[in-house]
Amino acid sequence: MTYFQACDDLVAAVDFEENLLITGFEDSNIGLWSLNDARLLGRLHGHTSGITGIKINGILFASSSYDGTVRLWSIEGQPLAVFDEPNHLLRCIGFSGNTVIAGDFGGHLHQWKIDVNLARQQGPMVRIKHYSHFESHKSHIVCLQVSARRIVSGSRDKTVFVQDFWAPVASRRSI
């Protein structure tokens, strides 16, 4: 068992891969950690309010915040893009393939389809190919999972919303 001393702030979000742990703090910072020896590799700054979600996707990760933004980062911590949702506080995040999804306190899901080119000589470029949002719940969304086929979100309205891209109709079920 390994404990990570997360500085002086409250941990609000985590995700990990084989050798890397990423933590989001309520003070708006993000920590990159070595899972091998619990060493802090770096602290990232950019959000202006508490972190609400972290999701690793290959060589990238996304963070959501109460500041109404989603930030896209390289796995080394280089900031790549900022996606704004100025009308609602963002509560959770999902990231699969080229799709970033955030759930907000208004019951909406926000979806950004992106194109990322990290090999450009002028530096990395992130382009939003398509943005959409839709109401999926009557209260704030507190968790979500995303795959290439589905978005599944849970809400304080006591429902789970399943958006299946291969099914003819989305389904909504009470817990």
Sequence and secondary structure as in RCSB ss.txt:
>XXXX:A:sequence
MTYFQACDDLVAAVDFEENLLITGFEDSNIGLWSLNDARLLGRLHGHTSGITGIKINGILFASSSYDGTVRLWSI
EGQPLAVFDEPNHLLRCIGFSGNTVIAGDFGGHLHQWKIDVNLARQQGPMVRIKHYSHFESHKSHIVCLQVSARR
IVSGSRDKTVFVQDFWAPVASRRSI
>XXXX:A:secstr
      TTS EEEEEE SSEEEEEETTS EEEEETTT  EEEEE   SS EEEEEEETTEEEEEETTSEEEEEET
TS EEEEEE TTS EEEEEEETTEEEEEETTSEEEEEEEEEE   TT  EEEEEEEEEEE  SS EEEEEE SSE
EEEEETTSEEEEEETTSSS EEEE 
